[in-house]
Amino acid sequence: MIEEEKQLEDTQVGQSSEQASENGEFTQGNQTEPAPDTEPLITEAVLETDDTDYQAAFMDLRSTFAAKEREVEALKAQLEDRSNQYMRIAADFENFRRRTQKEKEDLELKVKIDTINELLPVVDNFERARSHIKPQNDGEMNIHKSYQSVYKQLVDCLKRVGVAPMRSEGKEFDPNLHEAVMRQPTSEQPEGTVVEELVRGYMMGDRVLRHAMVKVAAPPEDGGNAETGTAE
């Protein structure tokens, strides 16, 4: 009887131990203690098995970063060089555009001047005809008026493009405007004064189209004020 009770107590103690093991506890004597934590053992095991060389990895990253920095600097230098090339090309193009525009304007002006210079002798002939021809009857007067109207139309066309005749008589001789072809000794006008305009000069703006051929006053010769024309 006593033996059966002892076996029953041992059975109950065994069952209590199994339940304590399932709940994470174990008994020692009459005290119940929690089961030891096994996680630190697992972490230590993982650390023991991690053989990564962190220093080498850091050096590789550092080397890669330095290489990227050099690449960025090289790209910056290339960008600056391309920008400078673009600025030079833009400046060259602007200079080329201005130069071609000026050449075009100069060419147009040259063509205009050449054309006007071809017309100036026609104007001279009209002026000579007006001064020399004296109509004697109505028929001649009608002819005279008809070609004078053509002359006036031609002069008006020249005025519209900026051509203007010089008015040289009585002014001081200017080599930039006049061409002295004769000298006239006289005391009536100061030396160097334009006495007569033999061939009219023309200008277009500030540009001389044709110099005026003039007779210039000279000091009177000894023995009187006789006026004589001498070619210079």
C-alpha positions as a LaTeX table, in Angstrom:
\begin{tabular}{lrrr}
\hline
Residue & $x$ (\AA) & $y$ (\AA) & $z$ (\AA) \\
\hline
Met1 & 0.00 & 0.00 & 0.00 \\
Ile2 & 2.77 & 2.37 & 0.88 \\
Glu3 & 4.63 & 1.50 & $-2.31$ \\
Glu4 & 1.59 & 2.27 & $-4.45$ \\
Glu5 & 1.28 & 5.74 & $-2.89$ \\
Lys6 & 4.95 & 6.43 & $-3.53$ \\
Gln7 & 4.61 & 5.45 & $-7.17$ \\
Leu8 & 1.58 & 7.76 & $-7.47$ \\
Glu9 & 3.58 & 10.73 & $-6.09$ \\
Asp10 & 6.46 & 10.06 & $-8.48$ \\
Thr11 & 4.01 & 10.00 & $-11.37$ \\
Gln12 & 2.54 & 13.37 & $-10.33$ \\
Val13 & 6.00 & 14.88 & $-9.94$ \\
Gly14 & 6.94 & 13.65 & $-13.45$ \\
Gln15 & 3.83 & 15.16 & $-14.95$ \\
Ser16 & 4.53 & 18.48 & $-13.17$ \\
Ser17 & 8.08 & 18.48 & $-14.56$ \\
Glu18 & 6.82 & 17.89 & $-18.10$ \\
Gln19 & 4.31 & 20.75 & $-17.76$ \\
Ala20 & 7.01 & 23.03 & $-16.39$ \\
Ser21 & 9.25 & 22.12 & $-19.33$ \\
Glu22 & 6.48 & 22.97 & $-21.79$ \\
Asn23 & 5.92 & 26.35 & $-20.08$ \\
Gly24 & 9.61 & 27.21 & $-20.26$ \\
Glu25 & 10.27 & 26.57 & $-16.56$ \\
Phe26 & 12.19 & 23.96 & $-14.63$ \\
Thr27 & 12.20 & 22.96 & $-10.99$ \\
Gln28 & 15.12 & 22.59 & $-8.71$ \\
Gly29 & 14.21 & 21.25 & $-5.38$ \\
Asn30 & 10.98 & 22.92 & $-4.34$ \\
Gln31 & 11.58 & 26.12 & $-6.45$ \\
Thr32 & 10.38 & 26.78 & $-9.99$ \\
Glu33 & 12.81 & 28.77 & $-12.23$ \\
Pro34 & 12.43 & 29.98 & $-15.85$ \\
Ala35 & 14.22 & 28.09 & $-18.55$ \\
Pro36 & 17.50 & 29.67 & $-19.64$ \\
Asp37 & 17.30 & 32.00 & $-22.71$ \\
Thr38 & 19.02 & 30.38 & $-25.69$ \\
Glu39 & 19.00 & 33.54 & $-28.01$ \\
Pro40 & 22.43 & 34.88 & $-26.97$ \\
Leu41 & 23.85 & 31.52 & $-27.83$ \\
Ile42 & 22.32 & 31.75 & $-31.31$ \\
Thr43 & 23.64 & 35.36 & $-31.87$ \\
Glu44 & 27.08 & 34.40 & $-30.73$ \\
Ala45 & 26.98 & 31.47 & $-33.08$ \\
Val46 & 25.98 & 33.71 & $-35.97$ \\
Leu47 & 28.76 & 36.18 & $-35.15$ \\
Glu48 & 31.23 & 33.38 & $-34.91$ \\
Thr49 & 30.24 & 32.15 & $-38.38$ \\
Asp50 & 30.24 & 35.77 & $-40.02$ \\
Asp51 & 33.64 & 36.01 & $-41.67$ \\
Thr52 & 32.93 & 39.28 & $-43.69$ \\
Asp53 & 35.98 & 41.58 & $-44.01$ \\
Tyr54 & 34.35 & 44.93 & $-43.18$ \\
Gln55 & 37.60 & 46.87 & $-43.50$ \\
Ala56 & 38.16 & 45.59 & $-47.03$ \\
Ala57 & 34.55 & 46.40 & $-47.94$ \\
Phe58 & 34.97 & 49.93 & $-46.55$ \\
Met59 & 38.16 & 50.41 & $-48.56$ \\
Asp60 & 36.38 & 49.22 & $-51.71$ \\
Leu61 & 33.55 & 51.73 & $-51.12$ \\
Arg62 & 36.06 & 54.47 & $-50.47$ \\
Ser63 & 37.92 & 53.64 & $-53.68$ \\
Thr64 & 34.67 & 53.58 & $-55.65$ \\
Phe65 & 33.64 & 56.97 & $-54.18$ \\
Ala66 & 37.01 & 58.50 & $-55.10$ \\
Ala67 & 36.68 & 57.13 & $-58.65$ \\
Lys68 & 33.21 & 58.67 & $-58.95$ \\
Glu69 & 34.51 & 61.98 & $-57.68$ \\
Arg70 & 37.24 & 61.95 & $-60.33$ \\
Glu71 & 34.63 & 61.08 & $-62.95$ \\
Val72 & 32.44 & 64.00 & $-61.82$ \\
Glu73 & 35.40 & 66.39 & $-61.97$ \\
Ala74 & 36.25 & 65.13 & $-65.46$ \\
Leu75 & 32.64 & 65.68 & $-66.57$ \\
Lys76 & 32.67 & 69.17 & $-65.08$ \\
Ala77 & 35.86 & 70.01 & $-66.97$ \\
Gln78 & 34.34 & 68.59 & $-70.17$ \\
Leu79 & 31.18 & 70.63 & $-69.65$ \\
Glu80 & 33.19 & 73.81 & $-69.11$ \\
Asp81 & 35.23 & 73.09 & $-72.24$ \\
Arg82 & 32.06 & 72.52 & $-74.28$ \\
Ser83 & 30.57 & 75.73 & $-72.87$ \\
Asn84 & 33.68 & 77.69 & $-73.86$ \\
Gln85 & 33.58 & 76.16 & $-77.34$ \\
Tyr86 & 29.91 & 77.12 & $-77.66$ \\
Met87 & 30.65 & 80.69 & $-76.58$ \\
Arg88 & 33.49 & 80.96 & $-79.10$ \\
Ile89 & 31.34 & 79.54 & $-81.89$ \\
Ala90 & 28.49 & 81.89 & $-80.99$ \\
Ala91 & 30.90 & 84.87 & $-80.98$ \\
Asp92 & 32.40 & 83.80 & $-84.32$ \\
Phe93 & 28.94 & 83.42 & $-85.82$ \\
Glu94 & 27.89 & 86.86 & $-84.57$ \\
Asn95 & 31.06 & 88.39 & $-86.04$ \\
Phe96 & 30.42 & 86.55 & $-89.30$ \\
Arg97 & 26.82 & 87.78 & $-89.37$ \\
Arg98 & 27.88 & 91.39 & $-88.77$ \\
Arg99 & 30.68 & 91.15 & $-91.32$ \\
Thr100 & 28.43 & 89.69 & $-94.01$ \\
Gln101 & 25.75 & 92.28 & $-93.23$ \\
Lys102 & 28.28 & 95.08 & $-93.58$ \\
Glu103 & 29.66 & 93.58 & $-96.79$ \\
Lys104 & 26.11 & 93.36 & $-98.14$ \\
Glu105 & 25.41 & 96.98 & $-97.24$ \\
Asp106 & 28.73 & 98.10 & $-98.73$ \\
Leu107 & 27.99 & 96.18 & $-101.93$ \\
Glu108 & 24.53 & 97.70 & $-102.21$ \\
Leu109 & 25.99 & 101.16 & $-101.64$ \\
Lys110 & 28.71 & 100.56 & $-104.23$ \\
Val111 & 26.15 & 99.44 & $-106.82$ \\
Lys112 & 24.02 & 102.49 & $-106.05$ \\
Ile113 & 27.00 & 104.85 & $-106.32$ \\
Asp114 & 28.19 & 103.28 & $-109.57$ \\
Thr115 & 24.70 & 103.61 & $-111.05$ \\
Ile116 & 24.39 & 107.24 & $-109.98$ \\
Asn117 & 27.83 & 108.07 & $-111.35$ \\
Glu118 & 26.69 & 106.67 & $-114.70$ \\
Leu119 & 23.69 & 109.01 & $-114.62$ \\
Leu120 & 25.54 & 112.17 & $-113.61$ \\
Pro121 & 26.91 & 112.86 & $-117.14$ \\
Val122 & 23.32 & 112.71 & $-118.40$ \\
Val123 & 22.39 & 115.38 & $-115.86$ \\
Asp124 & 25.39 & 117.45 & $-117.02$ \\
Asn125 & 24.21 & 117.27 & $-120.63$ \\
Phe126 & 20.73 & 118.43 & $-119.68$ \\
Glu127 & 22.20 & 121.39 & $-117.82$ \\
Arg128 & 24.45 & 122.31 & $-120.74$ \\
Ala129 & 21.50 & 122.14 & $-123.11$ \\
Arg130 & 19.45 & 124.39 & $-120.86$ \\
Ser131 & 22.21 & 127.00 & $-120.71$ \\
His132 & 23.14 & 126.94 & $-124.40$ \\
Ile133 & 19.90 & 126.38 & $-126.25$ \\
Lys134 & 17.76 & 129.46 & $-126.66$ \\
Pro135 & 14.34 & 128.68 & $-128.17$ \\
Gln136 & 13.39 & 131.03 & $-131.00$ \\
Asn137 & 9.74 & 130.08 & $-131.53$ \\
Asp138 & 6.87 & 128.22 & $-129.93$ \\
Gly139 & 7.87 & 124.90 & $-131.43$ \\
Glu140 & 11.40 & 125.10 & $-130.05$ \\
Met141 & 9.99 & 126.24 & $-126.71$ \\
Asn142 & 7.75 & 123.17 & $-126.53$ \\
Ile143 & 10.73 & 120.92 & $-127.26$ \\
His144 & 12.77 & 122.77 & $-124.68$ \\
Lys145 & 10.06 & 122.33 & $-122.06$ \\
Ser146 & 9.65 & 118.64 & $-122.84$ \\
Tyr147 & 13.28 & 117.68 & $-122.29$ \\
Gln148 & 13.52 & 119.98 & $-119.32$ \\
Ser149 & 10.62 & 118.04 & $-117.74$ \\
Val150 & 12.65 & 114.86 & $-118.26$ \\
Tyr151 & 15.62 & 116.58 & $-116.65$ \\
Lys152 & 13.49 & 117.60 & $-113.66$ \\
Gln153 & 12.17 & 114.05 & $-113.29$ \\
Leu154 & 15.71 & 112.70 & $-113.30$ \\
Val155 & 16.86 & 115.22 & $-110.69$ \\
Asp156 & 13.88 & 114.37 & $-108.48$ \\
Cys157 & 14.77 & 110.68 & $-108.67$ \\
Leu158 & 18.32 & 111.47 & $-107.57$ \\
Lys159 & 17.04 & 113.56 & $-104.67$ \\
Arg160 & 14.87 & 110.67 & $-103.47$ \\
Val161 & 17.90 & 108.41 & $-103.14$ \\
Gly162 & 19.79 & 111.10 & $-101.23$ \\
Val163 & 21.85 & 112.72 & $-103.99$ \\
Ala164 & 22.41 & 116.46 & $-103.65$ \\
Pro165 & 24.51 & 118.88 & $-105.76$ \\
Met166 & 27.29 & 120.88 & $-104.21$ \\
Arg167 & 27.05 & 124.65 & $-104.13$ \\
Ser168 & 30.70 & 125.61 & $-104.37$ \\
Glu169 & 30.83 & 129.13 & $-105.76$ \\
Gly170 & 31.90 & 131.71 & $-103.20$ \\
Lys171 & 33.05 & 129.07 & $-100.70$ \\
Glu172 & 36.58 & 128.32 & $-99.59$ \\
Phe173 & 38.39 & 125.69 & $-101.58$ \\
Asp174 & 38.19 & 122.28 & $-99.87$ \\
Pro175 & 40.33 & 119.49 & $-101.37$ \\
Asn176 & 37.93 & 116.94 & $-99.91$ \\
Leu177 & 35.12 & 118.39 & $-102.03$ \\
His178 & 36.74 & 120.29 & $-104.87$ \\
Glu179 & 39.21 & 119.67 & $-107.64$ \\
Ala180 & 40.96 & 122.89 & $-108.70$ \\
Val181 & 41.52 & 122.84 & $-112.44$ \\
Met182 & 42.11 & 126.60 & $-112.95$ \\
Arg183 & 43.42 & 129.58 & $-110.99$ \\
Gln184 & 42.11 & 133.09 & $-111.54$ \\
Pro185 & 44.22 & 136.02 & $-110.26$ \\
Thr186 & 41.87 & 138.53 & $-108.67$ \\
Ser187 & 41.72 & 140.99 & $-105.84$ \\
Glu188 & 37.95 & 140.90 & $-105.59$ \\
Gln189 & 37.87 & 137.66 & $-103.63$ \\
Pro190 & 40.24 & 136.18 & $-101.05$ \\
Glu191 & 42.82 & 133.74 & $-102.20$ \\
Gly192 & 41.55 & 130.18 & $-102.19$ \\
Thr193 & 37.93 & 131.09 & $-102.81$ \\
Val194 & 36.00 & 129.13 & $-105.44$ \\
Val195 & 35.33 & 131.65 & $-108.19$ \\
Glu196 & 33.43 & 129.40 & $-110.58$ \\
Glu197 & 32.13 & 125.83 & $-110.62$ \\
Leu198 & 33.07 & 124.37 & $-113.98$ \\
Val199 & 31.64 & 120.88 & $-113.39$ \\
Arg200 & 29.14 & 120.43 & $-110.60$ \\
Gly201 & 29.97 & 118.07 & $-107.79$ \\
Tyr202 & 27.51 & 115.75 & $-106.06$ \\
Met203 & 27.20 & 114.13 & $-102.67$ \\
Met204 & 25.06 & 111.38 & $-101.19$ \\
Gly205 & 24.77 & 111.97 & $-97.48$ \\
Asp206 & 28.32 & 112.50 & $-96.24$ \\
Arg207 & 29.88 & 110.65 & $-99.16$ \\
Val208 & 31.32 & 112.49 & $-102.14$ \\
Leu209 & 30.03 & 111.02 & $-105.38$ \\
Arg210 & 31.96 & 113.38 & $-107.62$ \\
His211 & 34.32 & 116.22 & $-106.78$ \\
Ala212 & 33.41 & 119.59 & $-108.19$ \\
Met213 & 35.82 & 120.93 & $-110.79$ \\
Val214 & 36.34 & 124.57 & $-109.87$ \\
Lys215 & 38.26 & 127.73 & $-110.65$ \\
Val216 & 40.03 & 129.13 & $-107.60$ \\
Ala217 & 40.94 & 132.72 & $-106.79$ \\
Ala218 & 44.66 & 133.52 & $-106.74$ \\
Pro219 & 46.62 & 136.70 & $-105.78$ \\
Pro220 & 46.58 & 139.33 & $-108.54$ \\
Glu221 & 49.58 & 139.45 & $-110.81$ \\
Asp222 & 51.83 & 142.50 & $-110.96$ \\
Gly223 & 50.59 & 145.19 & $-113.24$ \\
Gly224 & 46.84 & 145.01 & $-112.70$ \\
Asn225 & 43.85 & 142.88 & $-111.92$ \\
Ala226 & 43.52 & 141.17 & $-115.24$ \\
Glu227 & 41.66 & 137.89 & $-114.92$ \\
Thr228 & 43.32 & 134.99 & $-116.66$ \\
Gly229 & 42.62 & 131.32 & $-116.40$ \\
Thr230 & 45.53 & 128.96 & $-116.01$ \\
Ala231 & 45.34 & 125.25 & $-115.62$ \\
Glu232 & 46.79 & 123.95 & $-112.38$ \\
\hline
\end{tabular}
